[in-house]
Amino acid sequence: MIMPMKMLEESLNKKVALLLKDNRVLEGMLTGYDEYMNMVLSDAQENAEQMTRKLGTVVIRGSNVVRIVSA
């Protein structure tokens, strides 16, 4: 099992998919994070049922993230 901070370190400047508490999925390039697991995604997009919404650069609060997957 990989530890969350190690996963973030290894995923820096790579594409990731985040599952949020409200069941939204955000995909983008992980360009930064902090000790609270707050994350910055560039070129982010939200993938919902049969639609994709481009968001650009977003900051995601770590407490809202359920799962991180390397894309």
Residue pairs with C-beta under 8 A, 6 or more apart in sequence:
2 10
4 37
4 68
5 35
5 37
7 68
7 70
8 30
8 33
8 37
8 39
8 68
10 70
11 30
11 68
11 70
12 30
12 31
12 32
12 33
13 29
13 30
13 31
14 29
14 30
14 70
14 71
15 27
15 28
15 29
15 30
15 70
15 71
16 27
16 28
16 29
16 30
16 41
16 68
16 69
16 70
16 71
17 25
17 26
17 27
17 68
17 69
17 71
18 25
18 26
18 27
18 39
18 41
18 60
18 65
18 67
18 68
18 69
19 25
19 65
19 66
19 67
19 69
20 26
20 60
20 64
20 65
20 66
21 64
21 65
21 66
22 64
24 46
24 48
25 46
25 47
25 48
26 41
26 44
26 45
26 46
26 47
26 55
26 58
26 60
27 41
27 44
27 45
27 47
27 71
28 41
28 42
28 43
28 44
28 45
28 55
28 58
29 41
29 42
29 43
30 39
30 40
30 41
31 40
31 41
31 42
31 57
32 39
32 40
33 39
33 40
33 62
34 62
36 62
36 63
37 62
37 63
37 65
38 59
38 60
38 61
38 62
39 59
39 60
39 62
39 65
40 57
40 58
40 59
40 60
41 57
41 58
41 60
42 56
42 57
43 56
43 57
44 54
44 55
44 56
44 57
44 58
45 52
45 53
45 54
45 55
46 52
46 53
46 55
